[in-house]
Amino acid sequence: MFALCMLLLIGMLGPERVSAQTSVPQDWLQSNKQMEAGNPHAALPHLERLVRDYPDVVLYRLELGYALYLLERDARAQFHFQQARGATLNAEQRKAVDYTLAQIAARKTWSIRLDMRVEPASNAGKGTAAGSINVGGLVLTIPNTLRARSATGVVVNAGATYRPRLSQTLEASLSFDTSVRQYDDKALRETQIVGRAGLRYSPRQNVFFEGGVLGGKAYTGGAPYSNRFGVYGSYSSLIGDRTSIRFGVERYRLTHDTFSIADGPRTQFDAQLSYALSPNMILRSRGYLLHADASSTLQSGLQGALTIGAMYAFKGGLVAAVDVTTGFENRDGINALTGNRRKDRSVSINTEFYSSQYQIGPFVPVLRANWQRNTSNQVINSFSNSSVSLGFRTSF
């Protein structure tokens, strides 16, 4: 059934594309030959070259996605099929793409995530640039541990999800995620671990409801810092021809080993949207709101952020992405030293560049450049930070 849908889809696109070209690329002829012979592995390099040379031609991207699907490289296949949704496809073609994405979601029992990079940062601990603060005419020196300083660290974000199928529409869902920032300076080290266990229900193709329990632990400076226990829920779906959305909510209690005034429940809402503008350009946005109801009003309040960005594939294999984020944090309590409630405003710009020409096994090297500024009415909480890092990614 799937092969028939893909042949129908490619057949509809093929004549249109051939008539628009004076000659058919040799890579296309070679890839067709290998695919017809049942050898998608041999067709892969030809299809990858076609997508690099013609990033806006949906036919080549669809055939690449299909080859990756046959090779069970689902993360990459999903990446290209989602981009293909940005093309002007008819109803049958859309149906074939949606069907493929649903098949990938249905058979992907294990999902692995890994992001590792070396990151030199101008202000790794997000400390203030100020040397002192004035409190009612009294000038206090800010300790060096709270001041800005540069450092180079290794950042690792990793995770795994296991979803065994319980019925046609129901799966169990077990996931584990960790984020590690490792520096020579022990005070800058951070580790966060979060695990989730629940159920995922899919009433129809590419629509998912998920919910369950969560638990996590955080370390700072190599020592235990906080624990969280609670529940979570989410809804995700494909909407219309080109849009995918996700909404999530978490409710958990946060406790601290040595900072009990911050103990208390947290409620977080988040949302994501991705829109395929064309086969080689995706627009995206995400945001969250977090309400903290801590033991002390100084640690209670509301914070949130909104990110808007885009990813664009250039001819030749270069892919560039940029995300702009603006955020806020408002605390409920009045600081006894400053006489006001803390209010922060932040802005950041994150960029990412990679070329699919340069592959190292299942990875491509990624260059990232980031800049962030946080402005607060509490001087000690104002900071700026910039970093450039080199890492890798598995979807390209």
N, C-alpha and C positions, 0 to 999 in steps of 0.2 A: 504493500500500500504506500509506504513512504517513498520507495524508489519510483513508483508510478507518478506520485505527486511532484517529485523533483524533476522527472523527465518532462512532465507537462509544463512545469514552471520554466525550465530552461528552454524548452521548445518554443514557448511563447516569446521569450526574450531574444532567442538566437537570431531569427531572420531579420528582426529590426536592427540588431547590432551589426550584422554582416553587411547589410545594405548601406550602413552609415560609414563603412570603412572601405578604402580602396583595396586593401589587402588584409588577409586574416593573419594575425601574429602567429609565428611558428610555435611559440609556447602554447597557444590555444590548441593548435593541431596536435601537438605532442601530448598535452594533457588529456584531450579527448581520446587519443589512441590508448593511453594507459588506463583511463577510467573504463573504457569499453572492455579492456582486457581484465578488468577486476583488480587493478593494481593502483589503488589510491596513493600508496606511499611513493611510488615513482612519479605520479602526477603532481605531488605536492610542491616540489621546487618550481615547476613551471607555473602553477597557479599562484604561488607566492610572488613570483616575478610579475605576472600579469596584474595583480592587485597593486603592487608597488608602482608599476608603470602607468596604470589606468585606475587610480583610486576611486574615481567617480563612476566607473562602469559596473553596474550592479550584477550583470551576468557573471563576470569573473569572480566577484566577491561571493556570490551564491555558490558557485561551483567549488570555490575554496572551502566555504563552510561545509558543504556536503562531503568533500574529501576528508576534512578533519572529523566530521561526524562518523564516517565509516571507520576511521582510525581510532575512534573513541577518545579523541582529544577534545572533550566536551567544552572546557572553558574557552578555548580558542574558537571552536565552532559557534558557540553561543554569542561570542563577541562579534563575529562577522554577520551572523543572521540578524542580530539586533541592529547593526549598522545598515543592513540591506533594507530594513523597514523604512529608511529615509527615501527610498526610490519611489517613483510613480508606478506602482504595481496594481494590477487589477485584482478583483475579488478572489479569483482562483489562486493567483500567485501569493496573495496575502495568506490565504488559507494554508498553502503549503509551508510558508515560513512559520506561521503560528503553530502548525502541527509539529514541525521539527523542534521548535523551542519547547513544546510540551513533552515531546519524546525525550529530549535531553533532561528535562526536569524530572521525568518519571523514572529514568534509568540511573540517574546519578545518585547512587547510594552513599558514596563517599565524596566529600568535597574538601580539598586542601587549599589553604591560603598561606602565602609566604611573601613577605616583603623585607628585604635586608639591605641596609645601606650604611656607608661611612659618612658621617655628617659633621663637618666643621661648622660651629655656630659662634656668632659674635657675642651672644649672651645666653649660654646654654641653660642657666638656672633662672632666666627671666627676672634678674635682679634689677634694682633701680640704678639709674645713672647718678642720682643725687648723693652727695657725701654727707649731708646733714638735713635735719628737719627743724622747723621753728614751731615750738608749741607754747603759745601764750607768751612769747618773748624769750623763752628758754630754748637755746640751740642744742640739739642732741645729735651726736655723731652716729651715723648709721653703720652698724657692724659690717665688716668685709664680707661675711657670709651672706648678707642680704643685698650686696652690690653686684652690678653687672660685671661679668668676666667671661672671656672667651674660652672655649674648650672644644675638643674633637672627640666624638663618641661613636659608638656603633648602635644603630637603632634596628630592632628586630620586631616585626609584627607577624604573628603566625597564628594559625587556627585550623581546626578540622571540624567537619560536621558529618554525622552518620545518621542516615534516614532509612531504616529498614521499612519495607512496605507491610502494613497490617491488613489492608483491604484495597479495593480498587480506588477508593477516594481518601484513604487515611494512612498516614505514615507516623511512626515514632520519630522524634527529632532530638538528637543529643549533640551538643556542640561545646567546643572548648576554644577560647581565644586568649592570647597573651601578648602583651606589649612590653618590651624591655629596652631601656636606655642605659647603656653601659659606658661609664667614663672612668678615667684614672682617679679623678677626684670623687671619693666615695659619697660625698654630700650631694652630688648631682645625680646619683643613680636612682632609677625608678623602675619598678616592675608592677604590672597589673595583670591579674588573672581572673577571667570570668567564665563560668560554666553554666550551661542551660540544658534543661531536660523538659520535653513537652511533646505535643502532638501537632501535626500539620494536616489540615483538611483541605481538599481540592474539590469543590462541588462541580467545577467544569474546567475546561482547558485553560491553562495559564492564569488561574485565579486561586489564591492560597490564603487560608486563615491559619495562624499559628499561635499557640499559647502554652505557657508552662511556668516552671519555677526557675529561679536563677540564684547563683551564689558567687561571690568573688572575694578576692583579697588583694591588697595593695601594699607594696613595700617602698620605703624611701630611705636613701642612705644605707641600704642593705639591711634595714630593720623593719619589722612589721609595723604597718601604719593604720590600716583600716580594713573592715570587713563589711560585706553587704549580703543581704538575703531578702528575696522578694519574689515577685511574679512579673511576667511580661506577656505581651500580645502583639500581633502584627497582622496586617492585611496587605497583600500585593497583587497586582493585576496588570494586564495589558489593556490599555484604553484606546479605542479607535484604531487608526492605521499606524501611528508612529510613536505613541506615548506609553511609557511604563511608569507606574506609581507604586509607592510603598508608604504605609502609615504604621507607626509603632508606638507603644506605650509601655512604660516600666514603672512599677511601684515597689520600692524596697526600703529597708531600714539600714542606715549606715552607722556603724560604730567604730570608734577609734581607740587604739591602744593607749595613747598618752595625750589625747586631745578631746576629752569628753564633752566639752562645750559645743562641739560640732556634731555630736550624736543626734540622730533623729531620722524621721522618714523623708524620702525624696520621691517626687513624682516627675517623670520626664515624658514628653511627647516629641516625636520626631517624624519627619516626612521627607520623601525623596521623589524627584520627578526627572525623567530622562526623555528627551524628544529627539528623534532622528530627523534632522533637517534635510539631509541628503545622504547618499551612501558613504560619503567621506567626512561628514560633519555631524556631531552630536552635541546638542545643548542640554545642560543639566543644572539642577538646583537641589538644594537640601537645606533643612533647617531643624532647629530643636528649641524647646522651652523646658527649663528645669526649675522646679520649685523646691526649695529646701526649707523644712520646718525643724530647725535644730534646737538644741537645748538653750542656746544663747541667741538672742536676736541679732547679735553681731555676725553670726554665721548663717542666719536665715535670710531668705530673699528669693529673688527671681533672676535667672540669667538665661540668655539665649543667643542664637546666631543664625544668620542666613547666608548661604553661599550660592553664587551664580557663576557658572563656568561653561566652557566649551572645549571640545576636542576636534582637531582637524587633521586629516591625512593629506599630505602633499604628494605630488608626483615624485617618484624616486624612493619612497619608503619612509621619509621623515614624517613623524607624527608629533604634533605639539598640542599641549593642553594648558589652559589657564583657568584658575578659580579665584574669585574675589569674595572675601568674607567680611561681613560687618557684624559685630556682636555687642552685647551689653551685659552688665551685672549690677543689680541694685540690692543693697543690703537693708534689712529692716531696722537694725539697731543703731543708736547714736554712739559714735566713738567718744569716749570720755576725754581723750587727749585733743582731738580736733574739733569736737562739738558738732559734727555733722554725720550724716549717713553716707556710707561709701557708695559711690557711683562710678562705674567704669564704662568706657567706650573703647572698642577695639576695631582695627581693620587689618586685614592681611591679604597678601597676594602670593599665590602658589603657582609655580609653573613647572612643566614636565616635558622633557624631550626624549625621544628615542627613535631609532631607525630599525625597521624590520630586516634590513640587509645584514645586520650584525647579530647573529645568533650564537649563543653559547649553550648547546644542548637545547633544553626546552625554554630557555630564557633569552631576553634581549636586555642589554645594559640601558639604564635610564638615568638621565641627568636631571636633577631637581634643583630649583632655586626658589627660596622662600623669604618673604619679608613680613614682619609683624610689628605693629605699634599698639600699645595699650595706654590709654590716658585715663587717669583716675584723679578724683578730688582728694585722695589720700596719696601724698607724694611717694610714699614707700612702695605703692602698688603700680606706679607708672614705669613702663619699660619699653624698649624696642629690641628687636632681635632679627638677624638675617643669617641665612645659612645656604650652603651649596652642598649637595650630596650626590654620591654616585651609588646606584643600586641596580636592581633588575626587576623585571616583571614577566609574567607568564601568559598574559593575553595580548596578542599583537596580530 
